[in-house]
Amino acid sequence: MPGRRSRDLRNESRFDVVRAVYSSTTPTRQELVAATGLSFATVSNIVNELISVGMLVEASREDSNGGRPRSPGGASPRRGSQSLILVP
């Protein structure tokens, strides 16, 4: 059996983020990092990708205590329920 490729890891990471979003109300990227165990950069890239295809939406920014303002997000209401099928 061949080893996993970077595409396989990317698909697994994307699925982990989507699952975490759908199991929460409006998670921030930091909350998605905690839920998935992925790096902040990986979560941020996946979230931006899912926003660009209309699967996620970003809510208004929250106030910050000195760092970057947080942006909670969630599943796009226009997309309804989604089925994510990953084909190798």
Secondary structure, DSSP 8 states (H G I E B T S, - for coil): -----HHHHHHHHHHHHHHHHHTSSS--HHHHHHHH---HHHHHHHHHHHHHTTSEEE------SSS-----EEE-TTT-S-------
